Amino acid sequence: MPNLISPTELEYQSLIDDYFNYYLQFNLVHIHETVRILEANDLHYKYLKLENQQSELLSVVRLKTVIFYDQKFYCINKSKSIILNQGYATLLYEYCFNNLNRPIISDSVQTKGGSSDLWHKLISKDRDYQIFKYYTNTNKYVELKNGYNPYLVWGIENAQILAETPAYVYEDLDYDVNFEKSEIDEVFELDYPNLSLSTDYIDPKLIQFIEGGKIKDRYHVRLVVK
């Protein structure tokens, strides 16, 4: 992550499908006011879902164990809220942050608007847990707080978007001479009043983000809560 993609590039059928609905065995693990959290596990994933009192699905998170530098993390592999803008995903994420026995790490891509907006909200709010920008290629952690620069966290890898973009070399505030491999290799400054390189739908929030600052690939950057 934090490389950004449009929400239409994600396919949710492999998350909320017949296997999820009928074959996984969920157990109640937490009750919060009028909602409850249930958990299920299989050989590959941990599933957490948020329901109301009528057992209607509100939000779901799927976690997968990943390892960096001998440290095990629960990676947020996929997530989906059925009803948006009600804080359901925040409840589910924060349950994971506060109750699971491993640090939580983001996936390598985030949607804009979507999961990146949720992470921004979590970073910016008052909270009792720490969120870090984590470099998977160097094992370096940088704590993120309200007022952080989003262009030093999220990037773009989509070759279609960047295909006709002029490249500029500039003083990168995120550059660290101690990195094993400098992140300054591929630097882009984008100016796209009209983004029409692809016929695929691109979320306006992603277009706005691209137009608003200097972007580069953030493949080796993820977010970690611990």
NORZI-V75323 format. One record per backbone hydrogen bond with DSSP energy under -0.5 kcal/mol. CO is the residue of the C=O (numbers start at 0). NH is the residue of the N-H. Records with the same first field share a line. If there is no record, write none. Layout:
# NORZI-V75323
CO = NH, NH
This chain:
# NORZI-V75323
0 = 2
1 = 154
2 = 109
4 = 111
5 = 8
6 = 9
9 = 11
11 = 14, 15
14 = 16
16 = 20
17 = 21, 22
18 = 22, 23
23 = 25
26 = 38
29 = 36
31 = 34
33 = 52
34 = 31
35 = 50
36 = 28, 29
37 = 48
38 = 26
39 = 46
44 = 41
45 = 62
46 = 39
47 = 60
48 = 37
49 = 57, 58
50 = 35
51 = 54
55 = 51
57 = 81, 82
58 = 49
59 = 79
60 = 47
61 = 76, 77
62 = 45
63 = 74
65 = 72
67 = 70
69 = 71
70 = 67
71 = 102
72 = 65, 74
73 = 104
74 = 63, 76
77 = 61
79 = 59
81 = 83
86 = 90
87 = 91
88 = 92
89 = 93
90 = 94
91 = 95
92 = 96
93 = 97
94 = 98
95 = 99
102 = 73
103 = 224
104 = 75
107 = 2
109 = 4
110 = 115
113 = 117
114 = 118
115 = 119
116 = 120
117 = 121
118 = 122
119 = 123
120 = 124
129 = 225
130 = 143
131 = 133, 223
132 = 141
133 = 135, 221
134 = 137, 138, 139
139 = 134
141 = 132
143 = 130
144 = 147
147 = 149
148 = 151
149 = 152, 153
154 = 3
157 = 161
158 = 162
161 = 164
165 = 188
167 = 169
169 = 171
170 = 172
171 = 174
175 = 178
181 = 184
182 = 185
184 = 186
186 = 167
187 = 189, 214
193 = 195
202 = 205, 206
203 = 207
204 = 208
205 = 209
206 = 210
207 = 211
208 = 212
209 = 212
212 = 189
214 = 187
215 = 155
217 = 220
219 = 135, 136
220 = 1
221 = 133
222 = 105
223 = 131
224 = 103
